[in-house]
């Protein structure tokens, strides 16, 4: 019974990590797209961001 619960726990953790990593990839791609759009839409002499 305990080994079965451990296997199910490992599967659950791996599924959760895989989902979180995939979501982080989508967030990173969205931020990259926004950065590229801002880079090309900037005014001629200034920076488009205020960091």
FIKOLZA-1660 file (N, C-alpha, C; in steps of 0.1 Angstrom, whole numbers, plus 5000, padded with zeros to 4 digits):
% residues 51
   i   px   py   pz ch aa at
   1 5008 4988 5000  A  X  N
   1 5000 5000 5000  A  X CA
   1 5009 5013 5000  A  X  C
   2 5019 5013 5008  A  X  N
   2 5028 5025 5009  A  X CA
   2 5035 5027 4996  A  X  C
   3 5041 5016 4990  A  X  N
   3 5048 5019 4977  A  X CA
   3 5038 5024 4966  A  X  C
   4 5026 5020 4966  A  X  N
   4 5016 5025 4956  A  X CA
   4 5014 5040 4959  A  X  C
   5 5012 5044 4971  A  X  N
   5 5010 5058 4975  A  X CA
   5 5022 5066 4971  A  X  C
   6 5035 5061 4973  A  X  N
   6 5047 5068 4969  A  X CA
   6 5047 5070 4954  A  X  C
   7 5044 5060 4946  A  X  N
   7 5044 5061 4932  A  X CA
   7 5034 5071 4927  A  X  C
   8 5022 5071 4933  A  X  N
   8 5012 5081 4929  A  X CA
   8 5016 5095 4933  A  X  C
   9 5023 5096 4944  A  X  N
   9 5028 5109 4948  A  X CA
   9 5039 5114 4939  A  X  C
  10 5048 5106 4934  A  X  N
  10 5058 5109 4925  A  X CA
  10 5052 5113 4911  A  X  C
  11 5042 5106 4907  A  X  N
  11 5035 5109 4895  A  X CA
  11 5028 5123 4896  A  X  C
  12 5022 5125 4907  A  X  N
  12 5015 5138 4909  A  X CA
  12 5025 5150 4909  A  X  C
  13 5037 5148 4915  A  X  N
  13 5047 5158 4916  A  X CA
  13 5053 5161 4902  A  X  C
  14 5056 5150 4894  A  X  N
  14 5061 5152 4881  A  X CA
  14 5051 5159 4872  A  X  C
  15 5038 5155 4873  A  X  N
  15 5028 5161 4865  A  X CA
  15 5027 5176 4868  A  X  C
  16 5027 5180 4881  A  X  N
  16 5026 5194 4885  A  X CA
  16 5038 5202 4880  A  X  C
  17 5050 5196 4881  A  X  N
  17 5062 5203 4877  A  X CA
  17 5062 5204 4861  A  X  C
  18 5058 5194 4854  A  X  N
  18 5057 5196 4840  A  X CA
  18 5047 5206 4836  A  X  C
  19 5036 5207 4842  A  X  N
  19 5026 5218 4839  A  X CA
  19 5031 5231 4842  A  X  C
  20 5038 5233 4854  A  X  N
  20 5044 5246 4858  A  X CA
  20 5055 5250 4848  A  X  C
  21 5063 5241 4844  A  X  N
  21 5074 5244 4834  A  X CA
  21 5068 5248 4821  A  X  C
  22 5058 5241 4817  A  X  N
  22 5051 5245 4804  A  X CA
  22 5045 5259 4805  A  X  C
  23 5039 5262 4816  A  X  N
  23 5033 5276 4818  A  X CA
  23 5044 5286 4818  A  X  C
  24 5055 5283 4825  A  X  N
  24 5067 5293 4825  A  X CA
  24 5072 5295 4811  A  X  C
  25 5072 5285 4802  A  X  N
  25 5077 5287 4789  A  X CA
  25 5068 5296 4781  A  X  C
  26 5054 5295 4783  A  X  N
  26 5045 5304 4776  A  X CA
  26 5046 5318 4781  A  X  C
  27 5049 5320 4794  A  X  N
  27 5051 5333 4800  A  X CA
  27 5064 5339 4794  A  X  C
  28 5074 5331 4793  A  X  N
  28 5087 5336 4788  A  X CA
  28 5085 5340 4773  A  X  C
  29 5078 5332 4765  A  X  N
  29 5076 5336 4751  A  X CA
  29 5068 5348 4750  A  X  C
  30 5057 5350 4758  A  X  N
  30 5049 5362 4758  A  X CA
  30 5057 5374 4761  A  X  C
  31 5066 5373 4771  A  X  N
  31 5074 5385 4775  A  X CA
  31 5084 5388 4764  A  X  C
  32 5090 5378 4757  A  X  N
  32 5099 5380 4746  A  X CA
  32 5092 5387 4735  A  X  C
  33 5080 5383 4732  A  X  N
  33 5072 5389 4721  A  X CA
  33 5069 5404 4724  A  X  C
  34 5065 5407 4737  A  X  N
  34 5063 5420 4741  A  X CA
  34 5076 5429 4740  A  X  C
  35 5087 5423 4744  A  X  N
  35 5100 5430 4743  A  X CA
  35 5103 5434 4729  A  X  C
  36 5102 5424 4720  A  X  N
  36 5105 5426 4706  A  X CA
  36 5096 5437 4700  A  X  C
  37 5083 5436 4703  A  X  N
  37 5074 5446 4698  A  X CA
  37 5078 5460 4703  A  X  C
  38 5081 5461 4716  A  X  N
  38 5085 5474 4722  A  X CA
  38 5098 5479 4716  A  X  C
  39 5107 5470 4713  A  X  N
  39 5120 5473 4707  A  X CA
  39 5118 5480 4693  A  X  C
  40 5109 5474 4685  A  X  N
  40 5106 5480 4672  A  X CA
  40 5097 5492 4672  A  X  C
  41 5089 5493 4682  A  X  N
  41 5079 5504 4683  A  X CA
  41 5085 5517 4690  A  X  C
  42 5097 5516 4694  A  X  N
  42 5103 5527 4702  A  X CA
  42 5105 5539 4693  A  X  C
  43 5106 5550 4700  A  X  N
  43 5109 5562 4693  A  X CA
  43 5123 5562 4688  A  X  C
  44 5127 5571 4679  A  X  N
  44 5140 5570 4672  A  X CA
  44 5152 5572 4681  A  X  C
  45 5151 5580 4692  A  X  N
  45 5163 5583 4700  A  X CA
  45 5163 5577 4714  A  X  C
  46 5151 5574 4719  A  X  N
  46 5150 5570 4733  A  X CA
  46 5148 5555 4735  A  X  C
  47 5149 5551 4748  A  X  N
  47 5145 5538 4751  A  X CA
  47 5130 5537 4754  A  X  C
  48 5125 5525 4751  A  X  N
  48 5110 5523 4752  A  X CA
  48 5107 5519 4766  A  X  C
  49 5116 5515 4774  A  X  N
  49 5113 5510 4787  A  X CA
  49 5120 5520 4797  A  X  C
  50 5116 5520 4810  A  X  N
  50 5121 5529 4820  A  X CA
  50 5127 5521 4831  A  X  C
  51 5137 5512 4828  A  X  N
  51 5143 5505 4839  A  X CA
  51 5155 5512 4844  A  X  C
% end
